[in-house]
Amino acid sequence: MAAEERHGAEERRLEGLQLALRTRAGVPAEALDADGLDGLVEHRRGRLSLTVAGRLLANEVAMRLEPSARS
């Protein structure tokens, strides 16, 4: 029998942002504190996405996602 994870709504939303950060579409700019992330994220049309260098440090960048930001 497979183990089942149960997440609250906030945990699911944050996990969705963590996954979206790794896509070309990225996350809403207000979802990520981009201070000090020069060269790791790029800002386009109100969204932030990882650069090539940022993909190498995706976990560290994702830790800066704002839990209360809208997706």
VENBELTA-V828477 format. One record per backbone hydrogen bond with DSSP energy under -0.5 kcal/mol. CO is the residue of the C=O (numbers start at 1). NH is the residue of the N-H. Records with the same first field share a line. If there is no record, write none. Layout:
CO=NH, NH
This chain:
5=7
8=12
9=13
10=14
11=15
12=16
13=17
14=18
15=19
16=20
17=21
18=22
19=22
20=23, 26
21=50
27=48
28=31
29=32
31=66
32=34
34=37
37=40, 41
40=51
41=39
42=44, 49
44=47
46=29
47=44
48=27
49=42
51=55
52=56
53=56, 57
54=57
55=58
57=61
58=62
59=63
61=64
62=65
64=33
65=67
66=69
